[in-house]
Amino acid sequence: MASAAVSPPTAKPEPSTPNDHLPRPSVVISWDSEALCKHAETCELESEAFLIDPALLPTLEGLLLELYAMLRPKPVDYEQRHTMIEVFNKITKDIFGETNGFPVVEAFGSFTMDLFTAKSDLDLSVNFSNDMDGQFARMEQISVIRKLTKVLRKYQSSGRCYGVLPIVTAIVPVLKVTDKGTGVECDISVENKDGMSRSMIFKLVSSIDERFQILCFLMKFWAKTHDINCPKDRTMSSMAIISLVAFHLQTRHPPILPAFSGLLKDGADIANIQKNVVLFEGFGSSNKESVAELFVSLMSKLVAVEGLWEEGLCASNFDGCWISKTWKRGIGNLSVEDFLDRSQNFARSVGKVEMQTICEFLRDTVSKLTDFFKGNIDAPTLKILIFGAVNEDVPARQPSPKHGKSKRKRDSRYEKQQKKGKHTAQAGRSANSTAPILPTPTALMPPILRTPMPPILRTPPVHRVGSTQPIYQFGPLPQHPTPPPGFAYRLPQAHLHPAPHMMGQPQGSFIHPNPGIQLQQHAQHMFASMLAHERAINGSSHSSYGYDENGRLLPYGINPNYRRV
């Protein structure tokens, strides 16, 4: 305790260098490791003492949950992405042939974690084996990318897709391509087993407590709103954001998520992790904090420790606590330890100047939350100031003929959102608005997916934004789980390969122009099989969303499909 109060020796100022995005050299550390971690905990506790009006917490909770419901993908978003996976499976087999079921195209990232929105990219990996530890030479990866590029450029010339862009100089070579009809961008890599394994682990972790998934959605959307969720622009990766959310839930009192060391005690094999996850069912149920309380405390935590990252502070999901860490290249501008490879930093892309921008947005968000709790701004205004003007009617990005990169202007965009917010907050959206507009038909999608789908039934929550009444229930959200990638995980297989009826002639389409109802049945089978898989993980067979057999609402931490009383 005494060590936390000791003032660190004064560090010499760093000389400015043109490589300010690189981690600082290790000589900058001036804290004892234990003292640094204790000081971070002290700063965090002090930060949570800022003014919060308990009477307004239900209003903030309603705002956040409404936003979460708005951001959740619709059934058509799942079906489109499943079909895209089928399409690229056919393309890769046409190029490389097929031996023992390989190559196979499998999803990872936000789609596998079920943390994607209608506007999210689809991350795909072309796998030539199920060996999670095998090495695939970089030049072989680049060769595969180039062969795929050649084929997709032919489709681009016929107007079926656009933005075909191979990036072979990246750490992980990737091929970008966007479906012209839906605007869904696909990032295709080769043998990306690291991304696949981490994605699946976070998917399993989300089954422990549903607040993790909700908070991840909100934090990712907040970061995208402020243009600080883009590694190539030296800001935070989605993996860094998700890991910080998990870390926050690990360090609550009592904790909501366990330290990942408990999940990895039998190794990194997904089947073993899945068994260990079941042991932590209901782990966070004794913590009764709402999503609103966790959102506010996470923001204030990150603001409280912003000056300690440069001293070597690091968030560790493996240990479930703060640690002091120096990376091979020095101290990170933001340090979030990779729980599978602890020598790696999930936030290594964050630059020094960009970290300052991130901190500015964090401070501004905490300031806006403080104004809200003081009664200076109302809930609709707070929503726009923090998350921008949310348009729930556009399920995917609109196709653009531009292929080159444009310079991002974060500050100007943020100022425009603030100015626009005043008008948008007054106008709002009508409760009786029309059903969401489906994406433009695409050459990648079979006709069965082009049929307009019935509007999703949304049970309106008891609480509405602007009310100060407590929230007692929240309307059911449609659950459309994603199938686990099977080959790499050695788990029972969902149908990931194109069915024989899909192997027709590509006349005006990547796949047969009339696959019939079989594809729809196929997709439903994938959803159903994974739903049973998730229920097995959660240890529950309740068929009613959020309720027990007697019709009573269940608390947080019991099952990820349930709402808290």
Secondary structure per residue as TSV (DSSP state, phi and psi in degrees):
chain	resnum	aa	ss	phi	psi
A	1	M	-	360.0	-42.0
A	2	A	G	-65.2	-34.8
A	3	S	G	-64.6	-27.0
A	4	A	G	-69.7	-23.0
A	5	A	G	-90.9	-6.1
A	6	V	S	-73.1	129.8
A	7	S	-	-74.5	134.1
A	8	P	-	-73.1	153.2
A	9	P	-	-62.3	148.9
A	10	T	-	-69.2	128.1
A	11	A	-	-88.5	143.2
A	12	K	-	-69.9	140.1
A	13	P	-	-62.5	143.2
A	14	E	-	-80.7	136.9
A	15	P	-	-69.3	141.0
A	16	S	-	-72.0	140.9
A	17	T	-	-133.4	157.4
A	18	P	S	-67.5	-18.8
A	19	N	-	-96.3	52.6
A	20	D	T	-70.6	-9.6
A	21	H	T	-82.4	-10.9
A	22	L	S	-81.2	152.6
A	23	P	-	-59.7	150.1
A	24	R	B	-74.5	153.3
A	25	P	-	-65.5	155.3
A	26	S	G	-65.8	-16.9
A	27	V	G	-68.0	-10.2
A	28	V	G	-70.7	-26.0
A	29	I	-	-58.4	127.5
A	30	S	-	-128.4	0.4
A	31	W	S	-103.3	147.1
A	32	D	-	-68.2	141.5
A	33	S	H	-55.9	-48.8
A	34	E	H	-65.4	-40.7
A	35	A	H	-65.3	-38.6
A	36	L	H	-62.0	-45.6
A	37	C	H	-66.7	-40.1
A	38	K	H	-66.7	-37.6
A	39	H	H	-65.3	-37.9
A	40	A	H	-62.4	-42.0
A	41	E	H	-64.7	-39.2
A	42	T	H	-64.6	-44.5
A	43	C	H	-60.9	-39.3
A	44	E	H	-64.8	-45.0
A	45	L	H	-63.1	-39.7
A	46	E	H	-67.4	-35.0
A	47	S	H	-68.0	-29.2
A	48	E	T	-76.1	-4.2
A	49	A	T	-85.0	-1.7
A	50	F	S	-70.1	158.5
A	51	L	-	-56.9	121.2
A	52	I	-	-131.1	125.9
A	53	D	-	-91.5	108.5
A	54	P	G	-55.8	-28.3
A	55	A	G	-67.2	-22.7
A	56	L	G	-97.0	-6.8
A	57	L	H	-60.8	-41.7
A	58	P	H	-60.6	-34.1
A	59	T	H	-65.9	-44.8
A	60	L	H	-65.5	-38.1
A	61	E	H	-60.9	-44.9
A	62	G	H	-62.8	-39.8
A	63	L	H	-60.8	-46.6
A	64	L	H	-68.9	-40.2
A	65	L	H	-71.3	-34.6
A	66	E	H	-63.9	-41.2
A	67	L	H	-64.7	-41.7
A	68	Y	H	-59.8	-45.3
A	69	A	H	-62.9	-36.0
A	70	M	H	-68.6	-35.6
A	71	L	H	-81.3	-20.9
A	72	R	S	-58.6	138.6
A	73	P	-	-67.0	153.7
A	74	K	-	-92.4	166.4
A	75	P	H	-53.8	-37.6
A	76	V	H	-64.5	-30.8
A	77	D	H	-66.4	-39.4
A	78	Y	H	-65.8	-46.9
A	79	E	H	-64.3	-39.8
A	80	Q	H	-60.3	-44.0
A	81	R	H	-70.9	-37.1
A	82	H	H	-61.1	-40.6
A	83	T	H	-68.8	-36.5
A	84	M	H	-60.6	-38.9
A	85	I	H	-62.4	-43.1
A	86	E	H	-61.5	-42.2
A	87	V	H	-60.1	-48.5
A	88	F	H	-72.2	-25.3
A	89	N	H	-63.4	-42.4
A	90	K	H	-65.5	-43.1
A	91	I	H	-62.3	-45.8
A	92	T	H	-65.9	-36.6
A	93	K	H	-70.7	-33.9
A	94	D	H	-64.0	-33.5
A	95	I	H	-82.0	-48.3
A	96	F	H	-105.8	-2.7
A	97	G	-	77.4	-168.9
A	98	E	-	-142.5	129.3
A	99	T	B	-134.8	115.2
A	100	N	T	54.9	36.5
A	101	G	T	87.0	-0.6
A	102	F	B	-114.3	154.4
A	103	P	S	-74.6	159.0
A	104	V	E	-132.6	139.1
A	105	V	E	-98.1	123.6
A	106	E	E	-127.5	146.1
A	107	A	E	-85.2	153.9
A	108	F	E	-150.4	-171.4
A	109	G	T	76.0	-147.6
A	110	S	H	-61.7	-31.9
A	111	F	H	-68.4	-44.9
A	112	T	H	-64.9	-37.9
A	113	M	H	-78.4	-6.3
A	114	D	T	57.4	42.5
A	115	L	-	-121.4	27.3
A	116	F	-	-101.8	159.5
A	117	T	-	-114.5	177.6
A	118	A	T	-61.8	-23.1
A	119	K	T	-95.7	-1.1
A	120	S	-	-73.4	151.0
A	121	D	-	-71.5	160.0
A	122	L	E	-109.5	114.1
A	123	D	E	-87.8	126.8
A	124	L	E	-127.7	146.6
A	125	S	E	-125.6	128.4
A	126	V	E	-89.7	112.3
A	127	N	E	-110.3	135.8
A	128	F	S	-107.6	1.4
A	129	S	-	-161.4	169.5
A	130	N	S	-102.3	17.0
A	131	D	-	-82.9	108.4
A	132	M	T	-71.2	-22.8
A	133	D	T	-102.8	-2.0
A	134	G	-	-71.0	153.1
A	135	Q	-	-102.5	133.3
A	136	F	-	-118.5	112.3
A	137	A	-	-54.8	143.9
A	138	R	H	-58.5	-42.0
A	139	M	H	-65.1	-31.5
A	140	E	H	-69.3	-38.8
A	141	Q	H	-60.7	-45.8
A	142	I	H	-63.2	-38.2
A	143	S	H	-62.3	-42.7
A	144	V	H	-64.1	-43.5
A	145	I	H	-59.2	-42.6
A	146	R	H	-68.1	-37.4
A	147	K	H	-66.6	-40.8
A	148	L	H	-65.4	-38.7
A	149	T	H	-59.7	-43.5
A	150	K	H	-60.3	-42.4
A	151	V	H	-71.0	-44.7
A	152	L	H	-68.8	-26.4
A	153	R	H	-68.0	-28.9
A	154	K	H	-66.7	-41.5
A	155	Y	H	-66.6	-34.5
A	156	Q	H	-64.7	-40.6
A	157	S	H	-66.1	-24.6
A	158	S	T	-92.3	4.3
A	159	G	T	84.2	15.7
A	160	R	S	-88.7	-21.5
A	161	C	E	-151.8	174.9
A	162	Y	E	-152.3	172.8
A	163	G	E	69.8	27.6
A	164	V	E	-67.3	113.6
A	165	L	E	-142.4	106.1
A	166	P	E	-80.4	133.7
A	167	I	E	-120.1	88.5
A	168	V	T	-91.2	-6.1
A	169	T	T	-90.9	-7.4
A	170	A	S	-69.9	162.2
A	171	I	S	-56.0	-43.0
A	172	V	S	-112.9	108.2
A	173	P	-	-55.6	136.0
A	174	V	E	-141.0	151.3
A	175	L	E	-119.0	123.2
A	176	K	E	-100.7	137.1
A	177	V	E	-152.6	142.4
A	178	T	E	-121.3	130.6
A	179	D	E	-69.6	127.3
A	180	K	T	-67.9	-33.2
A	181	G	T	-76.5	-50.8
A	182	T	T	-91.2	-20.5
A	183	G	-	78.2	9.8
A	184	V	-	-75.6	121.4
A	185	E	E	-91.1	133.1
A	186	C	E	-109.2	131.7
A	187	D	E	-108.6	108.5
A	188	I	E	-103.3	122.1
A	189	S	E	-119.9	179.1
A	190	V	E	-124.1	127.8
A	191	E	S	51.3	47.2
A	192	N	-	-87.7	65.1
A	193	K	H	-69.5	-28.8
A	194	D	H	-62.3	-48.3
A	195	G	H	-63.8	-38.1
A	196	M	H	-65.9	-45.2
A	197	S	H	-66.3	-42.9
A	198	R	H	-65.8	-38.1
A	199	S	H	-63.4	-43.6
A	200	M	H	-68.3	-35.6
A	201	I	H	-63.7	-44.6
A	202	F	H	-65.6	-33.5
A	203	K	H	-61.0	-42.7
A	204	L	H	-68.2	-38.8
A	205	V	H	-62.2	-35.7
A	206	S	T	-65.0	-17.6
A	207	S	T	-77.4	-12.1
A	208	I	T	-75.4	-42.0
A	209	D	-	-153.2	128.1
A	210	E	H	-68.5	-19.6
A	211	R	H	-64.7	-25.9
A	212	F	H	-62.6	-48.4
A	213	Q	H	-65.4	-42.1
A	214	I	H	-62.9	-45.7
A	215	L	H	-67.8	-35.1
A	216	C	H	-62.4	-44.7
A	217	F	H	-55.8	-49.3
A	218	L	H	-66.4	-42.5
A	219	M	H	-69.1	-39.0
A	220	K	H	-64.8	-41.8
A	221	F	H	-67.6	-39.2
A	222	W	H	-59.8	-45.2
A	223	A	H	-65.8	-40.8
A	224	K	H	-66.4	-36.3
A	225	T	H	-58.5	-36.6
A	226	H	T	-99.1	11.3
A	227	D	T	57.4	42.1
A	228	I	-	-123.8	28.9
A	229	N	-	-126.8	61.0
A	230	C	-	-152.8	99.2
A	231	P	G	-56.6	-35.9
A	232	K	G	-68.7	-17.7
A	233	D	G	-98.6	16.5
A	234	R	T	64.9	29.9
A	235	T	S	-112.1	-163.9
A	236	M	-	-77.7	140.7
A	237	S	-	-80.4	160.0
A	238	S	H	-61.8	-35.2
A	239	M	H	-64.5	-36.6
A	240	A	H	-66.2	-42.3
A	241	I	H	-64.9	-46.8
A	242	I	H	-63.2	-39.2
A	243	S	H	-65.9	-38.0
A	244	L	H	-65.3	-37.4
A	245	V	H	-64.3	-46.6
A	246	A	H	-59.8	-41.7
A	247	F	H	-61.6	-41.4
A	248	H	H	-61.6	-42.0
A	249	L	H	-72.2	-26.4
A	250	Q	H	-71.7	-26.8
A	251	T	T	-105.8	14.8
A	252	R	S	-78.3	167.9
A	253	H	S	-126.1	105.0
A	254	P	S	-75.5	161.3
A	255	P	-	-67.5	149.7
A	256	I	S	-98.5	-32.7
A	257	L	S	-120.4	148.4
A	258	P	-	-80.8	162.6
A	259	A	-	-62.0	139.1
A	260	F	H	-67.0	-15.1
A	261	S	H	-59.8	-31.0
A	262	G	H	-70.8	-31.0
A	263	L	H	-77.5	-28.0
A	264	L	S	-101.0	13.8
A	265	K	T	-64.0	-24.5
A	266	D	T	-105.2	19.0
A	267	G	-	100.9	-179.4
A	268	A	S	-94.6	7.9
A	269	D	-	-66.3	130.0
A	270	I	H	-60.8	-37.9
A	271	A	H	-61.5	-40.8
A	272	N	H	-68.6	-39.6
A	273	I	H	-63.5	-39.6
A	274	Q	H	-60.8	-41.0
A	275	K	H	-64.4	-40.5
A	276	N	H	-69.9	-32.8
A	277	V	H	-61.8	-38.8
A	278	V	H	-58.9	-33.3
A	279	L	H	-67.0	-20.3
A	280	F	T	-101.5	18.0
A	281	E	T	-58.6	130.4
A	282	G	T	74.2	14.9
A	283	F	T	-56.0	-42.4
A	284	G	T	-95.9	11.5
A	285	S	T	-66.3	-23.1
A	286	S	T	-76.4	-14.0
A	287	N	-	-91.8	119.2
A	288	K	-	-101.1	15.4
A	289	E	-	-66.2	140.7
A	290	S	-	-82.2	170.1
A	291	V	H	-60.7	-38.1
A	292	A	H	-62.7	-45.5
A	293	E	H	-62.9	-40.4
A	294	L	H	-70.0	-37.2
A	295	F	H	-63.8	-46.0
A	296	V	H	-64.9	-44.8
A	297	S	H	-68.7	-31.9
A	298	L	H	-67.1	-45.2
A	299	M	H	-60.8	-46.0
A	300	S	H	-68.0	-32.7
A	301	K	H	-62.3	-47.6
A	302	L	H	-66.3	-33.3
A	303	V	H	-69.4	-40.1
A	304	A	H	-63.3	-33.3
A	305	V	T	-104.6	10.9
A	306	E	T	-60.0	-27.6
A	307	G	T	-85.5	-2.9
A	308	L	T	-101.3	-12.7
A	309	W	G	-59.8	-41.6
A	310	E	G	-71.6	-7.6
A	311	E	G	-94.2	-0.2
A	312	G	T	105.5	8.5
A	313	L	E	-65.4	140.8
A	314	C	E	-144.0	137.1
A	315	A	E	-87.8	124.4
A	316	S	E	-116.9	110.8
A	317	N	T	-70.7	-30.3
A	318	F	T	-63.9	-47.1
A	319	D	T	-86.6	-20.6
A	320	G	T	70.8	31.2
A	321	C	E	-159.7	171.2
A	322	W	E	-68.4	143.5
A	323	I	E	-136.9	168.0
A	324	S	E	-104.9	131.3
A	325	K	-	-143.9	135.4
A	326	T	-	-118.0	123.7
A	327	W	B	-83.4	172.9
A	328	K	T	-57.4	-35.8
A	329	R	T	-94.4	5.5
A	330	G	B	118.0	-156.5
A	331	I	B	-87.2	136.2
A	332	G	-	-79.8	150.9
A	333	N	S	-66.1	-29.6
A	334	L	S	-145.6	130.3
A	335	S	-	-120.5	116.7
A	336	V	E	-132.1	107.5
A	337	E	E	-68.0	134.5
A	338	D	-	-71.8	120.0
A	339	F	S	-73.9	-16.6
A	340	L	S	-94.9	-36.9
A	341	D	S	-124.0	92.8
A	342	R	T	-70.5	-3.3
A	343	S	T	-86.9	-3.2
A	344	Q	S	-110.8	150.2
A	345	N	B	-111.6	118.1
A	346	F	T	-60.4	-24.4
A	347	A	T	-106.0	26.2
A	348	R	T	-65.1	-19.9
A	349	S	T	-76.3	-16.7
A	350	V	-	-70.7	124.1
A	351	G	-	-86.8	167.1
A	352	K	H	-64.8	-49.8
A	353	V	H	-65.2	-41.1
A	354	E	H	-65.4	-33.3
A	355	M	H	-65.1	-36.4
A	356	Q	H	-63.0	-39.1
A	357	T	H	-65.0	-43.0
A	358	I	H	-58.9	-45.2
A	359	C	H	-64.0	-36.1
A	360	E	H	-62.4	-42.9
A	361	F	H	-68.2	-36.5
A	362	L	H	-63.3	-46.8
A	363	R	H	-62.6	-40.6
A	364	D	H	-64.7	-39.1
A	365	T	H	-65.1	-44.1
A	366	V	H	-61.6	-38.7
A	367	S	H	-62.7	-42.6
A	368	K	H	-66.5	-39.5
A	369	L	H	-63.1	-40.1
A	370	T	H	-63.1	-42.5
A	371	D	H	-61.5	-38.2
A	372	F	H	-64.2	-46.8
A	373	F	H	-68.4	-22.7
A	374	K	T	-84.8	-6.4
A	375	G	T	85.1	13.1
A	376	N	S	-80.3	-25.8
A	377	I	S	-134.9	152.3
A	378	D	-	-91.3	175.1
A	379	A	H	-63.6	-45.9
A	380	P	H	-60.5	-38.7
A	381	T	H	-66.9	-41.6
A	382	L	H	-59.3	-42.5
A	383	K	H	-59.3	-43.2
A	384	I	H	-72.7	-38.8
A	385	L	H	-66.0	-33.0
A	386	I	H	-90.4	-42.7
A	387	F	H	-112.7	-3.3
A	388	G	-	78.1	-178.5
A	389	A	-	-79.5	115.5
A	390	V	-	-93.9	124.8
A	391	N	-	-107.5	105.2
A	392	E	T	-84.7	-3.4
A	393	D	T	-89.3	-8.6
A	394	V	-	-107.2	101.3
A	395	P	-	-75.9	-16.4
A	396	A	S	-149.7	159.6
A	397	R	-	-62.9	149.1
A	398	Q	-	-82.1	138.1
A	399	P	-	-59.0	142.1
A	400	S	-	-131.3	138.2
A	401	P	S	-75.4	-8.9
A	402	K	-	-77.8	137.1
A	403	H	-	-112.0	-24.3
A	404	G	S	-79.8	164.2
A	405	K	-	-84.0	140.6
A	406	S	-	-111.8	148.8
A	407	K	-	-70.4	131.1
A	408	R	-	-79.5	139.2
A	409	K	-	-121.5	87.0
A	410	R	H	-65.0	-50.0
A	411	D	H	-62.8	-45.1
A	412	S	H	-65.6	-38.5
A	413	R	H	-64.7	-41.3
A	414	Y	H	-64.4	-41.6
A	415	E	H	-64.1	-39.6
A	416	K	H	-63.0	-39.5
A	417	Q	H	-64.6	-38.4
A	418	Q	H	-65.0	-41.6
A	419	K	H	-67.3	-43.6
A	420	K	H	-66.8	-28.8
A	421	G	H	-57.8	-36.2
A	422	K	H	-61.3	-40.9
A	423	H	H	-76.3	-39.8
A	424	T	H	-66.6	-37.4
A	425	A	H	-63.8	-34.7
A	426	Q	H	-75.7	-40.0
A	427	A	H	-71.4	-54.1
A	428	G	-	64.2	-171.3
A	429	R	-	-117.3	141.9
A	430	S	-	-70.9	141.9
A	431	A	T	-67.9	-19.5
A	432	N	T	-105.1	32.0
A	433	S	-	-66.6	161.9
A	434	T	-	-72.9	168.9
A	435	A	-	-67.7	155.2
A	436	P	-	-57.2	144.4
A	437	I	-	-80.1	128.0
A	438	L	-	-77.8	154.6
A	439	P	-	-65.0	159.2
A	440	T	-	-61.9	138.7
A	441	P	-	-54.4	146.7
A	442	T	-	-127.7	155.9
A	443	A	S	-70.6	-19.9
A	444	L	S	-80.4	-25.1
A	445	M	S	-92.2	136.9
A	446	P	-	-71.3	161.0
A	447	P	G	-57.6	-31.0
A	448	I	G	-60.2	-28.9
A	449	L	G	-88.8	-5.3
A	450	R	G	-89.3	-8.6
A	451	T	S	-71.7	130.2
A	452	P	-	-57.0	135.7
A	453	M	-	-95.9	151.2
A	454	P	-	-64.0	149.9
A	455	P	-	-62.4	147.8
A	456	I	-	-76.3	131.3
A	457	L	-	-74.6	124.6
A	458	R	-	-116.5	114.7
A	459	T	-	-75.6	117.3
A	460	P	-	-66.7	135.9
A	461	P	-	-66.2	154.8
A	462	V	S	-59.8	-40.4
A	463	H	-	-89.5	139.1
A	464	R	-	-118.4	153.2
A	465	V	T	-58.6	134.3
A	466	G	T	104.3	-18.6
A	467	S	-	-89.5	150.5
A	468	T	-	-105.7	11.0
A	469	Q	S	-77.5	146.5
A	470	P	-	-62.3	155.5
A	471	I	-	-93.9	124.6
A	472	Y	-	-110.7	-15.7
A	473	Q	-	-157.8	162.1
A	474	F	-	-137.4	133.5
A	475	G	-	-57.5	148.7
A	476	P	-	-66.1	137.8
A	477	L	-	-101.0	138.1
A	478	P	-	-63.9	130.6
A	479	Q	-	-103.6	120.4
A	480	H	-	-131.1	79.5
A	481	P	-	-63.2	154.8
A	482	T	-	-96.0	144.1
A	483	P	-	-72.4	141.6
A	484	P	-	-69.8	133.7
A	485	P	-	-56.5	127.9
A	486	G	-	-95.3	-44.8
A	487	F	T	-60.2	-49.3
A	488	A	T	-70.9	-28.4
A	489	Y	T	-91.8	-8.6
A	490	R	T	58.3	35.4
A	491	L	-	-104.9	165.5
A	492	P	-	-55.8	140.6
A	493	Q	-	-83.6	129.3
A	494	A	-	-82.4	168.4
A	495	H	-	-78.1	103.4
A	496	L	-	-105.2	-15.4
A	497	H	S	-95.0	152.6
A	498	P	-	-61.6	137.0
A	499	A	-	-73.9	159.3
A	500	P	G	-55.7	-34.2
A	501	H	G	-71.1	-9.1
A	502	M	G	-94.2	1.9
A	503	M	-	-96.6	38.4
A	504	G	-	-80.1	-172.8
A	505	Q	-	-78.0	134.0
A	506	P	-	-79.6	69.7
A	507	Q	S	-98.7	99.7
A	508	G	S	79.9	6.8
A	509	S	S	-159.9	155.7
A	510	F	S	-67.3	-31.4
A	511	I	S	-124.1	177.3
A	512	H	-	-56.9	132.9
A	513	P	S	-65.8	-14.0
A	514	N	-	-139.5	72.4
A	515	P	-	-71.6	-12.6
A	516	G	T	73.9	-167.7
A	517	I	T	-74.7	-12.1
A	518	Q	H	-59.6	-37.3
A	519	L	H	-66.7	-38.9
A	520	Q	H	-63.6	-44.4
A	521	Q	H	-62.8	-37.1
A	522	H	H	-61.4	-45.6
A	523	A	H	-64.2	-41.8
A	524	Q	H	-62.3	-36.3
A	525	H	H	-64.7	-39.9
A	526	M	H	-63.4	-43.6
A	527	F	H	-62.3	-45.7
A	528	A	H	-64.9	-41.5
A	529	S	H	-65.9	-38.3
A	530	M	H	-73.4	-33.1
A	531	L	H	-62.1	-41.6
A	532	A	H	-64.4	-37.7
A	533	H	H	-62.4	-43.4
A	534	E	H	-67.3	-38.8
A	535	R	H	-64.5	-34.4
A	536	A	H	-64.9	-39.4
A	537	I	H	-64.6	-41.7
A	538	N	H	-79.5	-11.5
A	539	G	T	69.2	31.9
A	540	S	-	-138.2	147.1
A	541	S	-	-125.7	19.1
A	542	H	-	-63.0	134.1
A	543	S	-	-96.9	-15.3
A	544	S	S	-96.0	130.8
A	545	Y	T	-69.7	112.7
A	546	G	T	82.8	6.1
A	547	Y	B	-129.0	152.4
A	548	D	-	-91.5	-170.9
A	549	E	T	-63.5	-25.7
A	550	N	T	-93.9	8.2
A	551	G	S	82.1	12.0
A	552	R	-	-91.4	141.4
A	553	L	B	-69.1	141.6
A	554	L	-	-96.9	151.1
A	555	P	-	-79.7	168.0
A	556	Y	T	-57.9	149.2
A	557	G	T	90.6	-9.1
A	558	I	S	-85.0	-43.8
A	559	N	-	-158.1	137.6
A	560	P	T	-65.1	-11.0
A	561	N	T	-91.7	0.6
A	562	Y	-	-112.2	150.9
A	563	R	-	-94.9	158.9
A	564	R	-	-90.5	143.6
A	565	V	-	-68.1	360.0
